[in-house]
Amino acid sequence: MQRAVEHRIGVQAPADLVWEVISDFATWGAWNPVHPRIEGEMRIGTTLTTAFVTESGTDILTPIVQDWVPYEQLHWRTKRLKGFVTAIRYIEIDKKGEENAIFSNGELFIGPLVRFVSRDERRRLRAAFTIMGEALRDHVEALWLERQKTPISAS
């Protein structure tokens, strides 16, 4: 059995810029109110450390990088309910044009006790993922506008 919670949002900026922001863990605190801190290396099998802020408080998580594809996705996994549920947290970028993309972030729950991931928990996660998506969009679009205004120096 599985369940998923997801938020998707359009971003009026190049997908490569979205990836630039996502892949720079050191700057997450500047734009990301849901994961204001993330440390570790983006490499399959490595452990990350991240703060996860929701309306019910802040948890420190130590997920394992499940998969990553440059310019497309980052997935990590955690265990819940004493290991009977695996949660796959995903961050994905879908290029739609030269200056627009879809940013998705969510969590997929897999395992024999998935039915115990409550509706309230899923609502809380959906709210957090919406906040993160909107913050990412706002940050990337502002960065894109700033870069467009910066004159290219003549060589």
Backbone as JSON Lines, residues from 0, in Angstrom:
{"i":0,"aa":"M","n":[0.84,-1.18,0.0],"ca":[0.0,0.0,0.0],"c":[0.89,1.24,0.0]}
{"i":1,"aa":"Q","n":[0.39,2.29,-0.62],"ca":[1.13,3.54,-0.62],"c":[0.19,4.74,-0.62]}
{"i":2,"aa":"R","n":[0.72,5.85,-0.16],"ca":[0.0,7.13,-0.15],"c":[1.0,8.21,-0.52]}
{"i":3,"aa":"A","n":[0.51,9.3,-1.07],"ca":[1.4,10.4,-1.45],"c":[0.76,11.74,-1.08]}
{"i":4,"aa":"V","n":[1.64,12.69,-0.83],"ca":[1.26,14.08,-0.6],"c":[2.17,14.9,-1.49]}
{"i":5,"aa":"E","n":[1.59,15.83,-2.27],"ca":[2.41,16.57,-3.23],"c":[1.91,18.0,-3.4]}
{"i":6,"aa":"H","n":[2.85,18.87,-3.73],"ca":[2.53,20.23,-4.14],"c":[3.31,20.52,-5.42]}
{"i":7,"aa":"R","n":[2.64,21.08,-6.4],"ca":[3.27,21.47,-7.67],"c":[2.99,22.94,-7.92]}
{"i":8,"aa":"I","n":[4.0,23.63,-8.48],"ca":[3.83,25.06,-8.73],"c":[4.66,25.45,-9.96]}
{"i":9,"aa":"G","n":[4.11,26.37,-10.76],"ca":[4.83,26.9,-11.91],"c":[5.85,27.95,-11.46]}
{"i":10,"aa":"V","n":[6.99,27.96,-12.14],"ca":[8.05,28.92,-11.87],"c":[8.41,29.61,-13.18]}
{"i":11,"aa":"Q","n":[8.32,30.93,-13.2],"ca":[8.64,31.71,-14.39],"c":[10.13,32.06,-14.41]}
{"i":12,"aa":"A","n":[10.94,31.04,-14.61],"ca":[12.4,31.16,-14.68],"c":[12.92,29.85,-15.27]}
{"i":13,"aa":"P","n":[14.14,29.84,-15.76],"ca":[14.68,28.61,-16.33],"c":[14.8,27.47,-15.31]}
{"i":14,"aa":"A","n":[14.54,26.26,-15.77],"ca":[14.66,25.08,-14.91],"c":[16.08,24.95,-14.36]}
{"i":15,"aa":"D","n":[17.09,25.34,-15.14],"ca":[18.47,25.26,-14.67],"c":[18.69,26.15,-13.45]}
{"i":16,"aa":"L","n":[18.02,27.29,-13.38],"ca":[18.14,28.17,-12.23],"c":[17.45,27.56,-11.01]}
{"i":17,"aa":"V","n":[16.34,26.89,-11.23],"ca":[15.67,26.19,-10.13],"c":[16.63,25.16,-9.55]}
{"i":18,"aa":"W","n":[17.28,24.38,-10.42],"ca":[18.24,23.38,-9.95],"c":[19.42,24.03,-9.23]}
{"i":19,"aa":"E","n":[19.9,25.14,-9.74],"ca":[21.02,25.85,-9.1],"c":[20.67,26.16,-7.64]}
{"i":20,"aa":"V","n":[19.46,26.61,-7.4],"ca":[19.03,26.95,-6.05],"c":[18.85,25.68,-5.2]}
{"i":21,"aa":"I","n":[18.2,24.67,-5.75],"ca":[17.96,23.43,-5.02],"c":[19.27,22.74,-4.66]}
{"i":22,"aa":"S","n":[20.22,22.72,-5.56],"ca":[21.46,21.97,-5.33],"c":[22.45,22.69,-4.42]}
{"i":23,"aa":"D","n":[22.2,23.95,-4.09],"ca":[23.09,24.71,-3.22],"c":[22.57,24.66,-1.78]}
{"i":24,"aa":"F","n":[22.86,23.57,-1.09],"ca":[22.36,23.37,0.27],"c":[22.73,24.52,1.2]}
{"i":25,"aa":"A","n":[23.88,25.13,0.99],"ca":[24.35,26.19,1.89],"c":[23.42,27.4,1.91]}
{"i":26,"aa":"T","n":[22.61,27.59,0.85],"ca":[21.74,28.76,0.78],"c":[20.27,28.46,1.11]}
{"i":27,"aa":"W","n":[19.95,27.23,1.45],"ca":[18.55,26.9,1.72],"c":[17.96,27.77,2.82]}
{"i":28,"aa":"G","n":[18.74,28.13,3.81],"ca":[18.25,28.96,4.91],"c":[17.78,30.33,4.46]}
{"i":29,"aa":"A","n":[18.29,30.81,3.32],"ca":[17.93,32.14,2.82],"c":[16.54,32.16,2.18]}
{"i":30,"aa":"W","n":[16.06,31.04,1.74],"ca":[14.78,31.04,1.03],"c":[13.78,29.99,1.53]}
{"i":31,"aa":"N","n":[14.22,28.97,2.25],"ca":[13.38,27.82,2.54],"c":[12.92,27.78,4.01]}
{"i":32,"aa":"P","n":[11.69,28.18,4.28],"ca":[11.21,28.16,5.66],"c":[10.86,26.76,6.17]}
{"i":33,"aa":"V","n":[10.77,25.79,5.28],"ca":[10.41,24.43,5.68],"c":[11.65,23.6,6.0]}
{"i":34,"aa":"H","n":[12.69,23.75,5.21],"ca":[13.99,23.12,5.47],"c":[15.03,24.23,5.56]}
{"i":35,"aa":"P","n":[15.04,24.98,6.67],"ca":[15.95,26.13,6.75],"c":[17.42,25.73,6.89]}
{"i":36,"aa":"R","n":[17.65,24.45,7.14],"ca":[19.03,23.96,7.25],"c":[19.08,22.58,6.63]}
{"i":37,"aa":"I","n":[20.06,22.37,5.76],"ca":[20.31,21.04,5.22],"c":[21.81,20.92,5.01]}
{"i":38,"aa":"E","n":[22.34,19.82,5.47],"ca":[23.77,19.58,5.38],"c":[24.0,18.18,4.83]}
{"i":39,"aa":"G","n":[25.1,18.03,4.13],"ca":[25.45,16.73,3.59],"c":[25.82,16.86,2.13]}
{"i":40,"aa":"E","n":[26.06,15.73,1.56],"ca":[26.5,15.67,0.17],"c":[25.42,15.02,-0.68]}
{"i":41,"aa":"M","n":[25.15,15.61,-1.82],"ca":[24.16,15.06,-2.73],"c":[24.83,13.91,-3.5]}
{"i":42,"aa":"R","n":[24.76,12.74,-2.85],"ca":[25.34,11.53,-3.44],"c":[24.52,10.34,-2.94]}
{"i":43,"aa":"I","n":[24.17,9.46,-3.82],"ca":[23.33,8.31,-3.48],"c":[23.94,7.54,-2.32]}
{"i":44,"aa":"G","n":[23.12,7.28,-1.32],"ca":[23.53,6.51,-0.16],"c":[24.08,7.32,0.99]}
{"i":45,"aa":"T","n":[24.28,8.62,0.81],"ca":[24.82,9.43,1.89],"c":[23.68,9.94,2.79]}
{"i":46,"aa":"T","n":[24.05,10.26,4.01],"ca":[23.09,10.78,4.99],"c":[23.12,12.31,4.97]}
{"i":47,"aa":"L","n":[21.95,12.9,4.93],"ca":[21.79,14.34,5.06],"c":[21.28,14.63,6.46]}
{"i":48,"aa":"T","n":[21.45,15.85,6.91],"ca":[20.83,16.32,8.15],"c":[20.04,17.56,7.79]}
{"i":49,"aa":"T","n":[18.76,17.56,8.12],"ca":[17.93,18.7,7.78],"c":[16.93,19.0,8.89]}
{"i":50,"aa":"A","n":[16.68,20.27,9.08],"ca":[15.59,20.7,9.95],"c":[14.32,20.68,9.09]}
{"i":51,"aa":"F","n":[13.24,20.2,9.65],"ca":[11.96,20.15,8.95],"c":[10.93,20.87,9.82]}
{"i":52,"aa":"V","n":[10.49,22.03,9.34],"ca":[9.6,22.89,10.11],"c":[8.17,22.79,9.57]}
{"i":53,"aa":"T","n":[7.24,22.47,10.46],"ca":[5.82,22.46,10.1],"c":[5.08,23.22,11.18]}
{"i":54,"aa":"E","n":[3.78,23.31,11.04],"ca":[2.97,24.03,12.02],"c":[3.04,23.41,13.4]}
{"i":55,"aa":"S","n":[3.44,22.14,13.48],"ca":[3.5,21.49,14.8],"c":[4.9,21.51,15.42]}
{"i":56,"aa":"G","n":[5.86,22.15,14.75],"ca":[7.19,22.27,15.33],"c":[8.31,21.92,14.36]}
{"i":57,"aa":"T","n":[9.51,21.77,14.91],"ca":[10.69,21.49,14.1],"c":[11.25,20.13,14.47]}
{"i":58,"aa":"D","n":[11.48,19.31,13.47],"ca":[12.13,18.01,13.65],"c":[13.48,18.04,12.95]}
{"i":59,"aa":"I","n":[14.46,17.37,13.51],"ca":[15.74,17.19,12.83],"c":[15.71,15.78,12.23]}
{"i":60,"aa":"L","n":[15.85,15.72,10.92],"ca":[15.8,14.46,10.2],"c":[17.18,14.1,9.67]}
{"i":61,"aa":"T","n":[17.42,12.81,9.52],"ca":[18.67,12.33,8.93],"c":[18.33,11.34,7.81]}
{"i":62,"aa":"P","n":[17.82,11.87,6.7],"ca":[17.45,11.01,5.59],"c":[18.67,10.53,4.8]}
{"i":63,"aa":"I","n":[18.44,9.49,4.03],"ca":[19.45,8.92,3.14],"c":[19.11,9.34,1.71]}
{"i":64,"aa":"V","n":[20.09,9.83,0.96],"ca":[19.85,10.19,-0.44],"c":[19.53,8.92,-1.2]}
{"i":65,"aa":"Q","n":[18.33,8.85,-1.73],"ca":[17.84,7.7,-2.49],"c":[18.27,7.79,-3.95]}
{"i":66,"aa":"D","n":[18.14,9.01,-4.52],"ca":[18.44,9.2,-5.93],"c":[18.56,10.7,-6.19]}
{"i":67,"aa":"W","n":[19.33,11.05,-7.18],"ca":[19.36,12.42,-7.66],"c":[19.81,12.4,-9.1]}
{"i":68,"aa":"V","n":[19.24,13.29,-9.87],"ca":[19.58,13.47,-11.28],"c":[19.77,14.96,-11.46]}
{"i":69,"aa":"P","n":[20.99,15.39,-11.83],"ca":[21.22,16.84,-11.98],"c":[20.17,17.49,-12.89]}
{"i":70,"aa":"Y","n":[19.7,18.63,-12.46],"ca":[18.73,19.46,-13.18],"c":[17.33,18.86,-13.21]}
{"i":71,"aa":"E","n":[17.1,17.74,-12.52],"ca":[15.79,17.1,-12.56],"c":[15.2,16.75,-11.2]}
{"i":72,"aa":"Q","n":[15.99,16.09,-10.33],"ca":[15.35,15.59,-9.11],"c":[16.35,15.3,-8.0]}
{"i":73,"aa":"L","n":[15.81,15.34,-6.78],"ca":[16.5,14.9,-5.58],"c":[15.47,14.13,-4.76]}
{"i":74,"aa":"H","n":[15.81,12.89,-4.39],"ca":[14.93,12.07,-3.57],"c":[15.71,11.59,-2.35]}
{"i":75,"aa":"W","n":[15.07,11.64,-1.18],"ca":[15.69,11.03,-0.01],"c":[14.64,10.23,0.74]}
{"i":76,"aa":"R","n":[15.11,9.31,1.58],"ca":[14.18,8.44,2.3],"c":[14.43,8.47,3.8]}
{"i":77,"aa":"T","n":[13.35,8.31,4.52],"ca":[13.39,8.14,5.97],"c":[12.48,6.97,6.32]}
{"i":78,"aa":"K","n":[12.62,6.49,7.53],"ca":[11.74,5.43,8.04],"c":[10.81,6.02,9.07]}
{"i":79,"aa":"R","n":[9.59,5.53,9.08],"ca":[8.59,5.96,10.06],"c":[7.93,4.73,10.67]}
{"i":80,"aa":"L","n":[7.22,4.97,11.74],"ca":[6.46,3.91,12.42],"c":[7.32,2.66,12.63]}
{"i":81,"aa":"K","n":[8.47,2.91,13.29],"ca":[9.41,1.84,13.66],"c":[9.9,1.05,12.45]}
{"i":82,"aa":"G","n":[10.02,1.73,11.32],"ca":[10.55,1.09,10.11],"c":[9.52,0.41,9.24]}
{"i":83,"aa":"F","n":[8.27,0.43,9.65],"ca":[7.23,-0.23,8.87],"c":[6.69,0.63,7.73]}
{"i":84,"aa":"V","n":[7.13,1.89,7.69],"ca":[6.77,2.79,6.59],"c":[8.04,3.49,6.12]}
{"i":85,"aa":"T","n":[8.26,3.45,4.83],"ca":[9.35,4.22,4.22],"c":[8.73,5.45,3.59]}
{"i":86,"aa":"A","n":[9.32,6.6,3.89],"ca":[8.86,7.86,3.31],"c":[9.91,8.33,2.32]}
{"i":87,"aa":"I","n":[9.52,8.48,1.06],"ca":[10.4,8.99,0.02],"c":[10.03,10.46,-0.2]}
{"i":88,"aa":"R","n":[10.93,11.35,0.19],"ca":[10.74,12.8,0.01],"c":[11.31,13.13,-1.36]}
{"i":89,"aa":"Y","n":[10.52,13.79,-2.18],"ca":[11.01,14.11,-3.52],"c":[10.88,15.58,-3.84]}
{"i":90,"aa":"I","n":[11.88,16.04,-4.57],"ca":[11.95,17.39,-5.09],"c":[12.25,17.22,-6.57]}
{"i":91,"aa":"E","n":[11.37,17.7,-7.44],"ca":[11.52,17.47,-8.87],"c":[11.27,18.74,-9.66]}
{"i":92,"aa":"I","n":[11.97,18.85,-10.77],"ca":[11.88,20.01,-11.66],"c":[11.54,19.5,-13.04]}
{"i":93,"aa":"D","n":[10.51,20.06,-13.64],"ca":[10.09,19.69,-14.98],"c":[10.2,20.92,-15.88]}
{"i":94,"aa":"K","n":[11.16,20.89,-16.8],"ca":[11.36,22.01,-17.71],"c":[10.19,22.08,-18.68]}
{"i":95,"aa":"K","n":[9.56,23.25,-18.76],"ca":[8.42,23.45,-19.65],"c":[8.75,24.35,-20.84]}
{"i":96,"aa":"G","n":[9.8,25.12,-20.74],"ca":[10.22,26.03,-21.79],"c":[11.56,26.63,-21.39]}
{"i":97,"aa":"E","n":[12.02,27.57,-22.17],"ca":[13.31,28.19,-21.87],"c":[13.29,29.0,-20.57]}
{"i":98,"aa":"E","n":[12.13,29.53,-20.2],"ca":[12.05,30.37,-19.02],"c":[10.89,29.99,-18.11]}
{"i":99,"aa":"N","n":[10.54,28.71,-18.09],"ca":[9.52,28.28,-17.14],"c":[9.65,26.79,-16.84]}
{"i":100,"aa":"A","n":[9.21,26.44,-15.64],"ca":[9.34,25.08,-15.15],"c":[8.22,24.8,-14.16]}
{"i":101,"aa":"I","n":[8.04,23.54,-13.86],"ca":[7.14,23.1,-12.79],"c":[8.03,22.55,-11.68]}
{"i":102,"aa":"F","n":[7.81,23.04,-10.46],"ca":[8.53,22.54,-9.29],"c":[7.55,21.7,-8.48]}
{"i":103,"aa":"S","n":[7.94,20.45,-8.21],"ca":[7.12,19.54,-7.41],"c":[7.89,19.15,-6.17]}
{"i":104,"aa":"N","n":[7.22,19.11,-5.05],"ca":[7.84,18.55,-3.86],"c":[6.76,17.84,-3.07]}
{"i":105,"aa":"G","n":[7.14,16.67,-2.56],"ca":[6.16,15.87,-1.86],"c":[6.8,14.69,-1.17]}
{"i":106,"aa":"E","n":[5.93,13.78,-0.74],"ca":[6.4,12.6,-0.03],"c":[5.5,11.43,-0.38]}
{"i":107,"aa":"L","n":[6.14,10.3,-0.65],"ca":[5.45,9.05,-0.96],"c":[5.68,8.1,0.21]}
{"i":108,"aa":"F","n":[4.61,7.53,0.73],"ca":[4.7,6.6,1.85],"c":[4.44,5.19,1.34]}
{"i":109,"aa":"I","n":[5.34,4.26,1.7],"ca":[5.24,2.87,1.25],"c":[5.45,1.96,2.46]}
{"i":110,"aa":"G","n":[4.65,0.91,2.56],"ca":[4.87,-0.06,3.63],"c":[3.59,-0.6,4.2]}
{"i":111,"aa":"P","n":[3.72,-1.62,5.04],"ca":[2.53,-2.3,5.57],"c":[1.69,-1.46,6.53]}
{"i":112,"aa":"L","n":[2.25,-0.41,7.11],"ca":[1.48,0.41,8.05],"c":[1.13,1.79,7.5]}
{"i":113,"aa":"V","n":[1.11,1.93,6.19],"ca":[0.79,3.21,5.56],"c":[-0.55,3.76,6.03]}
{"i":114,"aa":"R","n":[-1.48,2.89,6.29],"ca":[-2.81,3.36,6.71],"c":[-2.76,4.15,8.02]}
{"i":115,"aa":"F","n":[-1.64,4.04,8.76],"ca":[-1.5,4.78,10.01],"c":[-0.86,6.16,9.82]}
{"i":116,"aa":"V","n":[-0.55,6.53,8.58],"ca":[-0.12,7.9,8.29],"c":[-1.43,8.7,8.18]}
{"i":117,"aa":"S","n":[-1.73,9.43,9.21],"ca":[-3.06,10.02,9.37],"c":[-3.37,11.12,8.35]}
{"i":118,"aa":"R","n":[-4.65,11.37,8.2],"ca":[-5.11,12.47,7.36],"c":[-4.58,13.8,7.88]}
{"i":119,"aa":"D","n":[-4.52,13.95,9.21],"ca":[-3.99,15.18,9.8],"c":[-2.5,15.35,9.45]}
{"i":120,"aa":"E","n":[-1.74,14.26,9.52],"ca":[-0.32,14.3,9.14],"c":[-0.17,14.69,7.67]}
{"i":121,"aa":"R","n":[-0.97,14.11,6.81],"ca":[-0.89,14.44,5.38],"c":[-1.28,15.89,5.12]}
{"i":122,"aa":"R","n":[-2.27,16.41,5.86],"ca":[-2.66,17.81,5.72],"c":[-1.52,18.73,6.16]}
{"i":123,"aa":"R","n":[-0.88,18.39,7.26],"ca":[0.25,19.17,7.77],"c":[1.42,19.17,6.75]}
{"i":124,"aa":"L","n":[1.68,18.02,6.17],"ca":[2.75,17.93,5.17],"c":[2.41,18.73,3.91]}
{"i":125,"aa":"R","n":[1.16,18.62,3.46],"ca":[0.75,19.35,2.26],"c":[0.92,20.86,2.47]}
{"i":126,"aa":"A","n":[0.57,21.34,3.66],"ca":[0.74,22.77,3.96],"c":[2.22,23.15,3.93]}
{"i":127,"aa":"A","n":[3.07,22.31,4.5],"ca":[4.52,22.6,4.49],"c":[5.06,22.58,3.06]}
{"i":128,"aa":"F","n":[4.65,21.61,2.27],"ca":[5.16,21.52,0.89],"c":[4.68,22.7,0.05]}
{"i":129,"aa":"T","n":[3.48,23.19,0.33],"ca":[2.98,24.38,-0.36],"c":[3.82,25.6,0.01]}
{"i":130,"aa":"I","n":[4.12,25.75,1.28],"ca":[4.97,26.87,1.72],"c":[6.33,26.79,1.05]}
{"i":131,"aa":"M","n":[6.93,25.6,1.01],"ca":[8.24,25.45,0.39],"c":[8.18,25.77,-1.11]}
{"i":132,"aa":"G","n":[7.17,25.26,-1.8],"ca":[7.04,25.51,-3.23],"c":[6.88,26.98,-3.55]}
{"i":133,"aa":"E","n":[6.04,27.67,-2.79],"ca":[5.84,29.1,-3.02],"c":[7.1,29.9,-2.71]}
{"i":134,"aa":"A","n":[7.83,29.51,-1.66],"ca":[9.07,30.2,-1.3],"c":[10.14,29.99,-2.39]}
{"i":135,"aa":"L","n":[10.23,28.77,-2.89],"ca":[11.19,28.48,-3.96],"c":[10.85,29.3,-5.2]}
{"i":136,"aa":"R","n":[9.58,29.29,-5.59],"ca":[9.14,30.06,-6.75],"c":[9.49,31.53,-6.6]}
{"i":137,"aa":"D","n":[9.14,32.11,-5.47],"ca":[9.39,33.54,-5.25],"c":[10.88,33.85,-5.29]}
{"i":138,"aa":"H","n":[11.69,33.0,-4.67],"ca":[13.14,33.23,-4.64],"c":[13.75,33.11,-6.03]}
{"i":139,"aa":"V","n":[13.4,32.06,-6.75],"ca":[13.98,31.85,-8.08],"c":[13.52,32.93,-9.06]}
{"i":140,"aa":"E","n":[12.26,33.31,-9.02],"ca":[11.79,34.35,-9.93],"c":[12.46,35.69,-9.64]}
{"i":141,"aa":"A","n":[12.66,36.02,-8.37],"ca":[13.36,37.26,-8.02],"c":[14.82,37.2,-8.48]}
{"i":142,"aa":"L","n":[15.45,36.07,-8.3],"ca":[16.84,35.89,-8.75],"c":[16.94,36.01,-10.26]}
{"i":143,"aa":"W","n":[15.98,35.44,-10.98],"ca":[15.95,35.51,-12.43],"c":[15.77,36.96,-12.91]}
{"i":144,"aa":"L","n":[14.86,37.68,-12.28],"ca":[14.67,39.1,-12.63],"c":[15.95,39.9,-12.38]}
{"i":145,"aa":"E","n":[16.59,39.65,-11.27],"ca":[17.84,40.35,-10.94],"c":[18.92,40.04,-11.97]}
{"i":146,"aa":"R","n":[19.03,38.82,-12.36],"ca":[20.05,38.45,-13.35],"c":[19.75,39.04,-14.72]}
{"i":147,"aa":"Q","n":[18.5,39.22,-15.05],"ca":[18.15,39.82,-16.33],"c":[18.5,41.31,-16.36]}
{"i":148,"aa":"K","n":[18.45,41.95,-15.2],"ca":[18.75,43.37,-15.11],"c":[20.25,43.65,-15.1]}
{"i":149,"aa":"T","n":[21.05,42.66,-14.71],"ca":[22.49,42.85,-14.61],"c":[23.08,42.89,-16.01]}
{"i":150,"aa":"P","n":[23.73,44.01,-16.37],"ca":[24.31,44.1,-17.71],"c":[25.49,43.14,-17.87]}
{"i":151,"aa":"I","n":[25.59,42.61,-19.06],"ca":[26.71,41.72,-19.4],"c":[27.89,42.6,-19.76]}
{"i":152,"aa":"S","n":[29.02,42.39,-19.08],"ca":[30.19,43.23,-19.34],"c":[30.82,42.86,-20.68]}
{"i":153,"aa":"A","n":[31.31,43.88,-21.38],"ca":[31.97,43.67,-22.68],"c":[33.39,43.18,-22.44]}
{"i":154,"aa":"S","n":[33.78,42.21,-23.21],"ca":[35.13,41.66,-23.06],"c":[36.06,42.21,-24.09]}
